[in-house]
């Protein structure tokens, strides 16, 4: 009986070691990252936007391992800030001319004879001969986005176009004025005698702080009067353009599986909102699919699709925690000539916390077994959430992440712990069974 009792004690000890956390989630020393948090003013409830460093350090799906401790080491109440409606921000961008060669009428005094229904009509086209070198003029407009970052949905162009001639406008974006990606296109037509009006162009793209926009135009026929562009207005939600709403981090990917496949593990638990894949081998344009899964035994599921270019637009993903990502290139093209660069867009949510405790306050994160302690925002703040002041926290710069190849070690810790428990219990039960069998044999061989 004593041997059996010792075996049960061993099982309990093993389960505690395998499944138990390294420390309590009410002890700030057990969290991987701790940052000083400074309230501003005397407001009893304040908010912070979680820094990128915190998002990367989180070990729990849903950011459940976020804690705020007061100066006495006690956990203070926290709540998730609701997603408030974002006002539309309109930004005026003055046009800068792009000069280039313009084609002109080269044939002087051309006469055409057209015969129709037995009648001959003569049409004369008077022109002036032009030298072989083409004349210079404005062929497009350049716009500086003034350091804004985020998604844009619309561009309103203040421009004059010739009467009676359809003109096609193309909007492109670039960070280096060398590689351009298309954002949208629209055709403008001004009837003869019609008044000038702004042209609205639906665009889909992301500004990255130093992005420049280029608007060029073309027509199937020689333009009778020049196109004049004065300014553009880009429209987006304020939250999308604010620095910090969607935080971007670059990453170095592991080697390609082949020219069409790249797989890597995600080293953080925060949900990925967007991913951009920049081609680095001079491939031009590569259509791609983004797939994801959380365990090796799961099938890959589609998260999003887009294209990889030298300077790619972000691809929106279904925002959910994901542990592994696979990038597949369309096999109808040449695939990747080199490992592409990867950029993640991670939403930086806001939390509110109670400031009634003793200072200094500490924001802690990085505990895989932390429980959910978020309260409803109405339980800690009676004021309108939009009126809650913002506290101060250091937002440290984050370098480039190094991504690892997908392997059995990429499985979530919970899965590995369960397998360890199962294996350990199996071994211990086998040992107990062996002891029982040995005891019975010994009793059977003992003379009565």
Backbone torsions as a table, in degrees:
resi	resn	phi	psi	omega
1	UNK	NA	-38.0	-179.7
2	UNK	-63.7	-39.0	179.1
3	UNK	-63.9	-40.9	179.0
4	UNK	-63.3	-41.7	-179.9
5	UNK	-63.3	-40.9	178.3
6	UNK	-63.9	-35.0	178.8
7	UNK	-66.1	-42.5	178.2
8	UNK	-63.1	-38.3	177.4
9	UNK	-63.5	-38.8	179.3
10	UNK	-64.5	-40.2	178.2
11	UNK	-61.9	-45.9	-179.3
12	UNK	-62.0	-41.2	179.9
13	UNK	-64.9	-39.6	179.6
14	UNK	-64.5	-44.2	179.6
15	UNK	-62.0	-38.1	179.8
16	UNK	-66.1	-39.5	-179.9
17	UNK	-69.8	-38.0	-175.4
18	UNK	-76.5	-40.1	-171.5
19	UNK	-101.6	-19.8	-174.3
20	UNK	-76.0	148.6	178.6
21	UNK	-72.5	160.0	179.0
22	UNK	-67.3	-24.4	179.3
23	UNK	-164.4	165.0	-178.4
24	UNK	-70.1	146.4	178.3
25	UNK	-79.1	5.8	171.9
26	UNK	-102.8	5.3	178.3
27	UNK	-112.8	114.4	-175.2
28	UNK	-64.6	-21.2	179.2
29	UNK	-68.4	-19.0	-178.5
30	UNK	-86.8	0.4	179.1
31	UNK	-95.4	144.5	-174.9
32	UNK	-66.9	-40.0	-174.9
33	UNK	-127.6	134.9	178.1
34	UNK	-134.1	129.1	-177.7
35	UNK	-125.1	141.1	176.9
36	UNK	-68.9	140.3	-176.5
37	UNK	-127.0	124.5	-174.1
38	UNK	-118.1	113.5	174.5
39	UNK	-64.2	148.3	178.0
40	UNK	-110.5	116.1	-177.1
41	UNK	80.5	-164.0	-174.4
42	UNK	-111.2	14.6	-179.2
43	UNK	-60.7	133.9	-176.0
44	UNK	-70.7	-21.8	177.2
45	UNK	-129.8	130.2	178.6
46	UNK	-134.0	165.9	-175.7
47	UNK	-125.1	159.0	173.4
48	UNK	-141.8	146.5	169.8
49	UNK	-91.5	125.4	-173.7
50	UNK	-64.0	126.2	179.4
51	UNK	-66.4	160.0	179.2
52	UNK	-60.3	-35.7	178.9
53	UNK	-59.1	-36.8	178.8
54	UNK	-70.9	-42.3	-179.5
55	UNK	-62.0	-39.3	-179.6
56	UNK	-71.1	-32.1	-177.0
57	UNK	-81.6	-14.4	-176.7
58	UNK	-63.8	136.2	-179.4
59	UNK	-111.1	4.5	-173.1
60	UNK	-124.8	132.6	175.7
61	UNK	-59.1	138.2	-179.0
62	UNK	79.5	10.3	-179.6
63	UNK	54.4	41.6	-179.0
64	UNK	-74.3	-15.3	-176.4
65	UNK	-94.3	29.8	174.4
66	UNK	-91.6	130.1	176.9
67	UNK	-137.1	150.5	169.7
68	UNK	-120.8	123.9	179.7
69	UNK	-109.9	144.3	175.4
70	UNK	-89.4	-174.5	-176.6
71	UNK	-66.2	-18.3	177.0
72	UNK	-92.1	3.5	179.5
73	UNK	82.0	12.1	179.3
74	UNK	-91.7	144.9	177.0
75	UNK	-73.9	129.7	178.1
76	UNK	-100.7	153.7	-178.8
77	UNK	-62.6	140.5	176.6
78	UNK	-133.1	159.5	178.4
79	UNK	-148.0	152.0	174.5
80	UNK	-77.3	135.2	174.6
81	UNK	-75.9	136.1	178.7
82	UNK	-70.5	157.4	174.8
83	UNK	-77.2	107.1	-177.9
84	UNK	-84.9	148.3	176.8
85	UNK	-57.7	134.7	-177.8
86	UNK	-98.9	124.7	176.3
87	UNK	-66.6	154.5	179.0
88	UNK	-80.7	131.6	179.4
89	UNK	-107.4	121.8	177.2
90	UNK	-105.5	128.1	-176.3
91	UNK	-119.5	122.0	178.1
92	UNK	-83.1	128.7	-179.8
93	UNK	-121.3	113.7	177.7
94	UNK	-68.5	146.8	-177.9
95	UNK	-84.7	138.0	172.4
96	UNK	-114.4	128.9	-173.5
97	UNK	-70.9	144.2	170.5
98	UNK	-109.3	118.3	-176.7
99	UNK	-95.8	146.7	178.9
100	UNK	-168.9	176.8	-179.3
101	UNK	-71.0	141.5	176.6
102	UNK	-118.4	135.3	176.4
103	UNK	-78.0	139.7	179.7
104	UNK	-127.6	168.9	179.6
105	UNK	-67.6	119.8	-173.6
106	UNK	-97.7	-23.3	-174.4
107	UNK	-94.3	123.2	178.3
108	UNK	-86.5	142.4	169.5
109	UNK	49.9	59.9	178.1
110	UNK	-86.7	135.4	177.6
111	UNK	-121.2	125.6	179.0
112	UNK	-111.2	136.5	174.8
113	UNK	-112.1	121.3	-176.8
114	UNK	-117.4	124.9	-179.5
115	UNK	-103.8	125.7	-179.0
116	UNK	-142.5	121.5	178.1
117	UNK	53.3	44.0	175.7
118	UNK	80.5	-2.6	-179.6
119	UNK	-110.6	142.0	-179.6
120	UNK	-104.9	125.1	177.6
121	UNK	-114.0	138.7	179.6
122	UNK	-111.7	128.5	179.0
123	UNK	-119.6	123.7	179.8
124	UNK	-105.5	133.8	177.1
125	UNK	-119.9	113.0	-179.1
126	UNK	-92.7	129.3	178.0
127	UNK	-141.8	170.2	178.5
128	UNK	-115.8	136.4	179.6
129	UNK	-63.4	142.5	-179.4
130	UNK	-120.4	143.5	179.2
131	UNK	-65.8	164.5	-176.4
132	UNK	-62.0	-32.6	177.3
133	UNK	-77.5	125.3	-173.2
134	UNK	-71.0	150.9	179.3
135	UNK	-72.0	155.6	-179.5
136	UNK	-99.2	144.8	179.1
137	UNK	-166.7	-176.5	179.9
138	UNK	-81.8	120.3	-179.4
139	UNK	-114.0	-0.9	179.6
140	UNK	-177.4	177.9	179.5
141	UNK	-133.0	143.4	179.4
142	UNK	-113.1	141.7	-178.3
143	UNK	-130.5	131.9	174.0
144	UNK	-92.2	124.8	-176.5
145	UNK	-81.9	8.7	167.6
146	UNK	62.9	32.9	175.0
147	UNK	80.3	3.1	-180.0
148	UNK	-74.1	151.1	176.6
149	UNK	-135.1	149.9	-179.6
150	UNK	132.5	-176.7	-177.5
151	UNK	-87.1	141.4	173.9
152	UNK	-119.1	147.1	-176.9
153	UNK	-118.8	-18.4	-172.7
154	UNK	-150.5	142.9	173.4
155	UNK	-131.0	124.0	178.7
156	UNK	-104.2	123.2	-174.4
157	UNK	-105.3	122.9	174.2
158	UNK	-91.6	100.5	-172.8
159	UNK	-146.0	156.0	173.3
160	UNK	-109.9	131.9	179.7
161	UNK	-123.6	158.3	178.6
162	UNK	-62.5	150.8	176.3
163	UNK	-74.1	139.6	172.7
164	UNK	72.2	14.2	-179.7
165	UNK	-130.5	118.6	175.1
166	UNK	-65.4	134.3	179.7
167	UNK	-126.0	129.3	179.7
168	UNK	-97.7	125.0	178.4
169	UNK	-106.2	135.5	178.3
170	UNK	-120.2	131.8	179.5
171	UNK	-108.7	129.1	179.2
172	UNK	-132.6	162.0	-178.9
173	UNK	-133.4	150.6	179.0
174	UNK	-157.4	151.9	173.4
175	UNK	-101.7	-17.7	-176.2
176	UNK	-123.2	6.7	-179.1
177	UNK	60.6	18.7	179.9
178	UNK	-124.5	-47.2	177.9
179	UNK	-102.8	122.7	-175.3
180	UNK	-116.4	142.0	175.3
181	UNK	-120.3	140.6	-176.5
182	UNK	-78.7	136.3	178.0
183	UNK	-110.0	-28.9	-177.8
184	UNK	174.8	170.6	-177.5
185	UNK	-153.1	148.6	178.4
186	UNK	-155.3	154.2	179.0
187	UNK	-109.9	131.5	178.1
188	UNK	-112.4	138.7	177.6
189	UNK	-136.8	127.2	178.3
190	UNK	-112.4	112.9	-179.0
191	UNK	-61.0	152.6	176.1
192	UNK	-56.1	127.2	-177.9
193	UNK	80.4	-1.3	-178.3
194	UNK	-78.1	155.5	179.9
195	UNK	-78.5	155.2	176.4
196	UNK	-73.2	145.3	177.5
197	UNK	-148.2	156.4	-180.0
198	UNK	-69.1	150.1	177.2
199	UNK	-106.7	125.5	177.2
200	UNK	-98.1	124.7	-178.7
201	UNK	-116.2	121.3	175.3
202	UNK	-74.7	124.6	-178.6
203	UNK	-126.2	157.6	177.4
204	UNK	-138.6	109.8	-178.8
205	UNK	-175.5	178.2	-176.9
206	UNK	-126.3	131.8	173.2
207	UNK	-89.7	142.5	-174.1
208	UNK	-122.2	33.5	177.1
209	UNK	91.7	-54.6	179.9
210	UNK	-109.4	21.8	-175.7
211	UNK	-71.1	139.3	171.4
212	UNK	-111.1	143.9	176.1
213	UNK	-107.5	143.1	177.0
214	UNK	-125.9	130.1	175.6
215	UNK	-117.1	120.8	176.1
216	UNK	-120.9	163.7	-177.9
217	UNK	-140.0	157.6	179.3
218	UNK	-153.0	161.5	178.1
219	UNK	-146.4	151.4	179.2
220	UNK	-68.8	-21.4	-179.7
221	UNK	-121.7	163.7	176.4
222	UNK	-61.4	127.3	-179.1
223	UNK	-69.7	131.1	-177.6
224	UNK	-76.0	-30.8	174.4
225	UNK	-134.6	154.2	-176.5
226	UNK	-71.0	152.6	171.4
227	UNK	-81.8	133.7	179.6
228	UNK	-121.8	119.1	177.8
229	UNK	-109.3	125.2	-176.8
230	UNK	-100.1	-45.0	-179.8
231	UNK	-162.0	169.5	174.3
232	UNK	-132.6	151.7	176.4
233	UNK	-123.4	119.4	175.7
234	UNK	-98.8	142.5	-177.0
235	UNK	-121.9	134.6	176.8
236	UNK	-160.1	165.2	176.3
237	UNK	-72.0	145.4	-178.6
238	UNK	-60.1	-38.1	-178.2
239	UNK	-62.3	-35.6	-179.1
240	UNK	-70.8	-30.3	-177.1
241	UNK	-90.0	-17.7	179.7
242	UNK	-67.4	136.2	174.9
243	UNK	-65.9	121.4	177.0
244	UNK	114.7	-20.1	179.2
245	UNK	-65.1	-50.6	171.0
246	UNK	-116.2	115.1	-177.9
247	UNK	-93.5	137.8	-177.3
248	UNK	-109.3	138.3	176.5
249	UNK	-140.1	134.3	-179.4
250	UNK	-88.5	155.1	-177.8
251	UNK	-144.4	147.2	174.6
252	UNK	-98.2	122.2	-174.9
253	UNK	-87.1	156.7	175.5
254	UNK	-73.5	176.5	-179.9
255	UNK	-60.0	152.5	176.9
256	UNK	-65.6	145.5	170.5
257	UNK	-70.0	-42.0	171.8
258	UNK	-157.4	-171.5	-176.0
259	UNK	-66.0	-12.9	-174.1
260	UNK	-117.6	-2.4	-171.7
261	UNK	-137.1	137.7	175.8
262	UNK	-141.0	128.6	179.0
263	UNK	-128.4	143.8	176.5
264	UNK	-156.5	157.6	177.3
265	UNK	-91.0	147.5	178.1
266	UNK	-93.3	120.7	-174.4
267	UNK	-86.4	12.8	-180.0
268	UNK	-141.9	162.7	-174.6
269	UNK	-98.1	-12.2	-177.5
270	UNK	-64.3	139.4	179.5
271	UNK	-63.9	138.5	179.0
272	UNK	-91.8	124.0	179.8
273	UNK	-86.4	-42.6	-177.4
274	UNK	-140.2	160.2	172.9
275	UNK	-142.3	137.5	175.5
276	UNK	-120.6	134.8	-178.3
277	UNK	-118.5	111.3	-177.9
278	UNK	-98.1	119.1	178.3
279	UNK	-69.7	133.7	-175.7
280	UNK	-116.7	1.8	-177.6
281	UNK	-109.2	19.0	-179.2
282	UNK	70.7	29.5	-176.0
283	UNK	-74.6	-19.1	-175.6
284	UNK	86.7	-103.4	-177.9
285	UNK	-127.2	128.1	-179.7
286	UNK	-128.4	110.5	173.9
287	UNK	-64.2	135.9	-176.1
288	UNK	-136.6	158.4	169.9
289	UNK	-119.1	143.6	176.9
290	UNK	-109.2	120.2	-179.1
291	UNK	-116.8	155.9	-179.6
292	UNK	-147.9	160.0	173.4
293	UNK	-161.9	168.5	-177.1
294	UNK	-112.5	-11.3	-179.8
295	UNK	-148.8	154.9	-176.2
296	UNK	-61.9	-31.9	-176.9
297	UNK	-81.2	-8.7	179.6
298	UNK	-82.9	149.1	172.8
299	UNK	-74.7	157.2	175.3
300	UNK	-73.2	137.8	176.9
301	UNK	-119.6	148.1	-176.4
302	UNK	-73.9	127.6	176.7
303	UNK	-104.2	-31.4	-178.2
304	UNK	179.4	170.4	177.9
305	UNK	-149.6	152.9	-177.8
306	UNK	-174.2	-136.8	-179.3
307	UNK	-148.7	152.0	175.8
308	UNK	-104.0	131.1	177.1
309	UNK	-135.9	-179.0	178.2
310	UNK	-60.7	-35.7	176.0
311	UNK	-137.2	91.3	-167.8
312	UNK	-88.8	151.4	170.6
313	UNK	-76.3	153.7	179.3
314	UNK	-70.7	141.1	177.6
315	UNK	-100.1	123.1	179.5
316	UNK	-73.4	134.8	179.0
317	UNK	-114.3	162.3	170.5
318	UNK	-69.5	113.1	-172.1
319	UNK	-71.6	103.7	175.8
320	UNK	-155.3	153.8	178.4
321	UNK	-60.7	135.9	-178.8
322	UNK	-141.5	142.1	-175.5
323	UNK	-101.6	-26.3	-177.1
324	UNK	-139.0	142.8	179.6
325	UNK	-129.5	141.7	175.8
326	UNK	-125.0	129.4	176.1
327	UNK	-107.7	120.8	-179.0
328	UNK	-114.6	126.4	175.7
329	UNK	-87.2	147.4	177.1
330	UNK	-62.8	126.7	-176.3
331	UNK	-77.1	-1.4	174.7
332	UNK	-82.1	-7.6	176.4
333	UNK	-116.4	-177.2	-173.5
334	UNK	-77.5	-6.1	-179.1
335	UNK	78.3	-158.3	-177.6
336	UNK	-95.4	132.9	174.7
337	UNK	-88.0	-18.1	179.1
338	UNK	-151.6	165.2	178.9
339	UNK	-64.6	124.2	-179.9
340	UNK	-75.6	160.3	172.2
341	UNK	-88.7	149.2	-175.2
342	UNK	-124.4	137.5	174.3
343	UNK	-127.7	128.0	178.8
344	UNK	-100.8	142.1	170.3
345	UNK	-110.3	118.3	-176.0
346	UNK	-118.4	126.9	178.8
347	UNK	-69.3	132.1	179.1
348	UNK	-101.6	97.6	-177.8
349	UNK	-75.8	168.2	176.8
350	UNK	-109.4	146.2	172.1
351	UNK	-125.6	154.8	175.5
352	UNK	-111.5	147.6	179.6
353	UNK	-141.6	156.2	-179.1
354	UNK	-87.6	133.2	-174.5
355	UNK	-104.3	16.8	-174.8
356	UNK	-76.6	-12.7	-179.7
357	UNK	-78.0	-179.6	-179.7
358	UNK	-77.0	137.7	175.4
359	UNK	-83.6	159.0	3.9
360	UNK	-83.1	155.3	176.9
361	UNK	-95.7	153.5	-179.5
362	UNK	-132.6	130.4	172.7
363	UNK	-94.0	122.7	-177.2
364	UNK	-119.4	147.1	-179.9
365	UNK	-155.9	153.6	176.1
366	UNK	106.0	61.3	178.7
367	UNK	-142.5	106.3	-171.9
368	UNK	-65.6	-19.5	-176.4
369	UNK	-109.1	19.2	-178.1
370	UNK	-70.4	143.0	178.6
371	UNK	-85.7	165.7	178.4
372	UNK	-80.8	116.3	-179.2
373	UNK	-117.9	9.9	-179.7
374	UNK	-67.7	135.1	174.7
375	UNK	-101.8	159.0	171.0
376	UNK	-61.4	143.4	-176.7
377	UNK	-59.3	-31.3	179.6
378	UNK	-68.4	-18.4	180.0
379	UNK	-77.8	-21.5	-178.0
380	UNK	-116.9	-15.3	-177.7
381	UNK	-135.6	121.5	177.1
382	UNK	-88.3	-20.7	-178.7
383	UNK	-76.5	165.2	173.8
384	UNK	-58.4	129.9	-178.4
385	UNK	-54.6	-31.6	-179.2
386	UNK	-69.2	-16.0	-179.6
387	UNK	-94.0	-1.1	-179.8
388	UNK	-72.0	125.0	-178.4
389	UNK	-71.2	161.5	-176.3
390	UNK	-101.4	129.0	176.4
391	UNK	-80.1	174.2	-176.9
392	UNK	-107.3	133.8	176.3
393	UNK	-145.2	143.4	-179.7
394	UNK	-73.1	127.1	178.8
395	UNK	-107.2	91.4	-175.3
396	UNK	-74.1	149.7	177.7
397	UNK	-70.9	142.4	179.6
398	UNK	-111.6	132.5	178.0
399	UNK	-78.3	-167.8	-179.7
400	UNK	-79.3	130.5	176.5
401	UNK	-73.7	147.9	172.5
402	UNK	-108.4	114.9	-176.5
403	UNK	-89.1	142.4	179.1
404	UNK	-100.1	154.1	176.5
405	UNK	-66.7	152.5	178.2
406	UNK	-69.7	130.6	178.2
407	UNK	-151.4	179.2	178.7
408	UNK	-60.8	-27.1	178.6
409	UNK	-72.9	-7.5	-179.5
410	UNK	-84.4	-5.1	-177.9
411	UNK	-65.7	150.5	178.5
412	UNK	-59.6	151.4	-177.8
413	UNK	-59.0	-37.5	-178.8
414	UNK	-59.7	-39.7	179.5
415	UNK	-65.3	-43.1	-179.3
416	UNK	-65.3	-38.9	178.9
417	UNK	-64.1	-42.3	179.6
418	UNK	-62.1	-42.2	177.7
419	UNK	-64.7	-39.2	178.8
420	UNK	-64.2	-42.4	178.2
421	UNK	-62.4	-45.8	-178.8
422	UNK	-60.8	-43.9	-179.7
423	UNK	-65.9	-43.9	-178.9
424	UNK	-64.6	-43.5	179.3
425	UNK	-63.4	-39.4	179.0
426	UNK	-60.5	-44.0	179.6
427	UNK	-64.5	-43.6	-178.4
428	UNK	-67.2	-41.0	177.8
429	UNK	-64.4	-37.1	176.7
430	UNK	-63.4	-38.2	177.8
431	UNK	-65.4	-40.2	178.1
432	UNK	-63.8	-44.2	179.2
433	UNK	-60.6	-40.1	178.2
434	UNK	-64.2	-40.0	178.3
435	UNK	-63.8	-44.3	178.8
436	UNK	-60.5	-44.0	-179.2
437	UNK	-65.1	-39.4	179.6
438	UNK	-66.4	-41.0	179.9
439	UNK	-63.8	-41.0	180.0
440	UNK	-65.3	-40.7	178.0
441	UNK	-64.0	-39.3	179.8
442	UNK	-65.3	-42.9	179.3
443	UNK	-65.3	-36.3	-178.9
444	UNK	-69.1	-30.4	-177.9
445	UNK	-87.2	-11.2	-179.4
446	UNK	-78.6	125.4	-179.6
447	UNK	-66.7	140.7	179.4
448	UNK	-75.0	NA	NA
